[in-house]
Amino acid sequence: MNNDHRPRLVAGLRALADFLEANPEIPAPRNVTVHHFPKRANDAEICAEVDAIAARLGSEIDPQEREHGHYSASINFGPVSYKAVAIVAATRARHEAESSYVGCVQPDAPTIDPAHAA
């Protein structure tokens, strides 16, 4: 596993926390979830990666997520979560089929109240 991006991610998370702490006038979300998705492979391989992560987290596979084709485990740090998610092939295929018509229907452009326009 290549973790070359890891130091930059950790530094970015710390910088965000410092920024939010130093700028209380900036709204902050109530919670944040950092997702890890295994590289696309067969279902057994991506689920095995999530199993290995779950073991390291001391977590269980979320049974409710399995009902939706997501094989996941997570750990929470108050309102901040780390979540590893494998999306099984059948769920990916269903999503791709449902998304295949995107852009075929063009709704009218929304109107914006001039008082709120930039």
Secondary structure, DSSP 8 states (H G I E B T S, - for coil): ---TTHHHHHHHHHHHHHHHHH-TTS---S-EEEEE---S--HHHHHHHHHHHHHHHT----HHHHTTTEEEEEEEETTEEEEEEEE-HHHHHHHHHHHTTTTSS--------GGG--
